[in-house]
Amino acid sequence: NAGVTQTPKFQVLKTGQSMTLQCAQDMNHEYMSWYRQDPGMGLRLIHYSVGAGITDQGEVPNGYNVSRSTTEDFPLRLLSAAPSQTSVYFCASRRSENTEAFFGQGTRLTVV
Amino acid sequence: GDSVTQMEGPVTLSEEAFLTINCTYTATGYPSLFWYVQYPGEGLQLLLKATKADDKGSNKGFEATYRKETTSFHLEKGSVQVSDSAVYFCALPAYSGAGSYQLTFGKGTKLSVIP
């Protein structure tokens, strides 16, 4: 039972570098999302997808890109890392709109 | 828009004390309501859920009742343990403005239970 798998678990980037956070789920869920978690801010939605080929922006999309070429994978790309993107990132998937989400273990990203 | 508001804490309790974490919601319809728990260094896990008014969700000694009259979904546990120390999030699906509903979360309540 893999569920939602995120890689890497930890990453340090220099300002201006780019990278991709990987997310994969094996539950055949249509809905996938990326959140960032910052102290005192709870979880904020970055981007989401309601199926392969369909993505949309959440609350805090600037500086991030996503694509959804398969049902299983939903990578998050940081185009040019900034210190403000230092955060813990969580990927989640769910079967439908009114069902619970399953979360990955998170990626702790530090931008120096 | 649809949202949840929960007490932010932190909350510190002695072992075997009674726990209440308040959560109120604003929603145009009657969405499912969720409580998630996050243990240190881990992702969020579903703790319990309720799918309609007057439903009671329960798990691991925790309970929450979907109250339409008071638009609330308070989390309770009769006797907390040290192992319950974690951050608790209330959540509901909120309309995204683009034709779908996305899970929106409260800011989280950090619970510390001391022996």
Contacts between the chains, C-beta under 8 A, distances in Angstrom:
chain1	res1	chain2	res2	distance
A	4	B	43	7.9
A	31	B	100	7.8
A	33	B	102	6.4
A	33	B	103	7.1
A	35	B	105	8.0
A	40	B	107	6.9
A	41	B	107	6.8
A	42	B	89	7.0
A	42	B	105	5.1
A	42	B	106	6.2
A	42	B	107	3.8
A	42	B	108	5.3
A	43	B	44	7.7
A	43	B	89	7.2
A	43	B	105	4.6
A	45	B	102	5.7
A	45	B	103	7.9
A	45	B	104	7.3
A	48	B	96	7.3
A	48	B	100	7.5
A	48	B	102	5.5
A	50	B	100	5.1
A	56	B	96	6.9
A	56	B	98	4.9
A	56	B	100	7.5
A	58	B	96	7.4
A	58	B	102	6.7
A	90	B	43	5.9
A	90	B	44	6.9
A	92	B	44	7.8
A	92	B	103	7.3
A	94	B	103	7.4
A	97	B	93	5.4
A	97	B	100	6.4
A	97	B	101	4.2
A	98	B	31	6.2
A	98	B	32	4.8
A	98	B	51	7.3
A	98	B	93	5.7
A	98	B	101	7.1
A	99	B	32	7.2
A	100	B	32	7.8
A	100	B	34	5.8
A	100	B	46	4.7
A	100	B	49	5.8
A	101	B	44	7.8
A	101	B	46	7.7
A	101	B	103	5.4
A	102	B	46	7.7
A	103	B	43	4.0
A	103	B	44	4.5
A	103	B	45	7.2
A	104	B	43	5.6
A	105	B	42	6.4
A	105	B	43	4.8
A	106	B	42	7.6
A	106	B	43	5.2
